Amino acid sequence: MRAIKRYSLVILGTLMLSACGGPETPQEVSKAFWQSVIDGDAGEVADLSTLDDESRFDGFGQDWQGATASSGRIVIEGPTARITTQIKGLKDQDDKPLETTTYLVQEDGEWQVDYAHTKEAFTNRPLFDQMMRKLEDFGEQMRSSFSASSDKAAMDIESMSEQLKDRMAAANEDVSKQMDDFAEKLGEAMEALSESISNALEDNPQAAPQDRRTLQQAVIRLDENREELDDPTVQSVADGSKTLAQVQLSLNQLGDRFAAYQKAWGEQVKQVEQEMTHLTQGS
């Protein structure tokens, strides 16, 4: 009887230790990691991730007071996983939550957050959102008039595209699922616009030589950038977004013969801009 009691106590103790253990699943590890980030607990961040020196934790350059994190879609592929993560309450943040990706790796049977990969995704996401908002603003300006402000918007897009490429050059990582969706939508838009421009060329063989050159160059640029989106990266998405905006700018300079086409192209680009903006906002 005493032996049974001792055995029961051992089992109970084991269960209690198990219940008091740390996070184990990717979801649990991700949740604990982001709470440690919000709390500014560098030691815990290092324990839950691949960060090898807690002194290197910089809070991702954010003020986390009042912020919260929640998890969404999870994809587990062997010893790696990625979880869609929404951050609310960051300083200077819009009403929409910031959506990023938490990357995890499994080592010796334990899940850890891939610190460098996760930090890269978090710090690059706001810049990508800025570029998409600029693209939307640029489209509105193109539909109203060709002006100096449009030229400035084009330069802003150029600058942000270069920043995106520079910041991802070292990692050379493929984009996340959300970026894949964006790239697919962008590629479809470029293909449709290219086909429409080709039809306009075919239907107007007597158009002014300069207009025909403008249209031919637009088709070439759209097709070249669309092919790069077949295996999307942040660089190809940045280049494609910039190309779509710049092609729209060039089409606005065509002669009166293409007035009806310009209206249709403007509506076409406006629609895809709206769809892509929805994707970047996670709706």
N, C-alpha and C positions, 0 to 999 in steps of 0.2 A: 504493500500500500504506500509506504514511504517512497519506494522507488518510482511508483506511478506519479506521485506528487512532484518529486524532483524532475521527472521527465516533462510533466505538464508545465512546470515553472520555466524549464529551458525553452520549450516551444513558445510559451507566452513571451519570454524575454526576446527571443528571436523575432517574433512578430512585432513587438514594440520597437525594436531597433530598426526593423525594415520600414515601419510606419514613419519613423523619425528621420529616415534617410533623405538625401538631397534629391533634386529633380532628376528624372531618368529618361523620360521620353523627349523627343525633339521639341514638342510643344511646351513641356514643363521647363526644359532648359532655356528655351527662347524667352518664356515669360519671366523666369528668374533673372535672366541676363538683362533684359530691358529695365526691370525694376531696379537692378543694381546700378545701371547707367543713370536712371532718374534720381536715385538716392546719392549718386556720386561715390559709391563704394568701390574704389579701384581694386581692392583686394578680391572682392567677390566677383567683379568683372573678370579678373585674371583667372580665378578658379573655374569660372563657367565657360571660358573661351580659350582660344589658342594664343592669347596675349601672354608673352613670356616674361614681361617686366611691367608690373603694375604702375611704375612711375611714368610709363609711356601713355597711360590713359589720359586723354585730354577732354573727355566729355563730348567728343565729336564737335567741339567748338560751339556748343549750344548751352543756353540757360534752361535747365530742365525743371525749374520750379513750377509746379502746377501742371506738369505734363503727365499724360497717361499713354500706355501702349496696349494694343490688343492684337490678337493673331487672327488670321484668316486662312486662306487656302494653303495646304501643305502638300509638298511633293517629296517623297522619299525614294531615292534611287541608290540601292545598295548602301554603301557607307557614307553617303552624302544626303543632305536634305535641304530644302529651302521653304521658307514660310513667309507668306505675305503678311506684312506688319503695318499697322496704322498707328501713327503718332498724333495725338491731339494735345493742344494747349501750349505749343511752343511759342516763344516770344515772336511777335511780328508775323504770326501765322494767320492765313486766311481762315474763314469758317470751315473750309474743306480740310479734312485731316491729311497729313503728309503720309503718303503710302510708299513704303520701301520694302526691301527683301532681307530677311535674316537667313544667312547661310550657315549650315552646320555640318560637321564631320564626325564620324564615329571612329574612335581610337581605343583599342583594347576593350571593346564592348561598351564604351561610355560615349555619350554624345556631348560635343562641345560646339560652341558657336565659333565659326571661322571668323575671327576678329577682323583681319585685314579686308577680306572680301565684303563682310557686312558693313564695315565703315565706309568702304569705297562706294557701295550702293547707296548708303544714307547721304553721304556728302555730295554725290553727283546728282541725286534726284532733284533737289531744288533748282539747280542750274538748268536741267532739262525742262522743268516746268516753266521757268522764265523764258526759255527759247520758244516754247510752244505758245505762250501768251503773246510774245512778240510777233510770232508768225500770224496769229489771229488778228492782232492789231494791224499788221502789215496788209493783210487781205482787205480789211475795211478801208484802209487808205487807198489801195489800188482801185477799189470799186468807186471811190469818190473822185479822185483826181490824181494826176501825175504831178508830184510836187517835190520840193526839197525835203519835206518831212518823210516822204516815201524813201528817198535816197538814204536818209539817216537810219530809217528802220532796216533797210537792206544791210547797211554797215553794222548795225547792232546784231543782226542775225549772223553775219559773217564772224563777228568777234566771239559771240557765244558758241558758235559751232567750233571754232578753233579751241576755245577753252575746254569744251567737252572732249575733243580729240586728244588734246595735250594731257588731260587728267586721266584718260583711260589708256594712253599709249603704253605705259609700263606694264599694266595688268594684261592688256590684250584679251579681255574676257568677253564671252558672248553675252548678249543682253538677256534680261530676265523675261519671264513669260509676258508681262505687261508690255515690255518693249518689243517682243516678238509680235504681239497683236498690233501694236502701232505700226511696225515695219510692214506687216501684211497689208494693212489698210492704206498706208502711204504708197506701197507698190501698186496696188489696184488703182489708186487715183492717178498715178503717173502713167500707167498703161492706158487708161481710158482717155486721159488728156492727149497723150501721144497719138492715139488712134483718131481722135477727133481733129487734131491739127493736120494729120496726114490726109484726112478726107477733105479738109478745107483746101489744101494744096492741090489735090487732084481735081477739085471742082472749080478752081480758079487759075487755070494755066496762064491767063493774060494779066495776072496781078503784077504790080510793080516789082522789079527785081529785088529791091531792098526788103520788101515785105516777104517775098518768097525765101530769101536768105534767112530772115528772122525766124520764119516758121520751120525751115529745115534745121537750123541750129537748135531750135527748141526741141524738136523730135529727137535729135541726136543726144542732147543732154538728158532728156527724160529717160530714154531707153538705156543709156549707159548707167545712170544712177539706179534705175529700177533693177538692173541685173545684179548690182552690188547688194541689193536688199534680199536676194535669195538666201544668203547666209548672213543674217543681220548682225551688225555690231553697233555700238554707240556711234562710231565714226560714220558708218554708212547711213544711219538714221539722221545724223546731223547734216551730212552732205545732201541727202535726199530732201530734207525739209528746206534747206537753203536753196536747192535747185528749184523746187516747186515755187518758192517765193520769187526767185529771180526770173523764172520763165514767165510768171504772171506779170512781172514788171515789163518784160520785153514785149509781151502780147499787147500791152496797153498802148504801145507806140505804133501799132499798125494803122494803115490808112482806112478811109471810110468804107472801102469795099468789104472789110471784115468786121463792120460794126455789129452785125447780128451774131457773128461767131463770138465776138468779144463778150457780149452779154451772156451767151450760153456758157462760155468758158469760166466767166466770173462766178456764175451760179454753181457750176460744177466744183470749182475750187472752194467756194464758200461752204458747200455741203460737206466736203471731206474735211475741211478745217474744223467744223463743228463736231464731226464724228471723232476726229483725232483728239480734240480737246476733251471730249467725254472720256476717252480712254486714259488720258494723262491724269484725269481727276479721279479715276477709279470708279466711275459710275457705270 
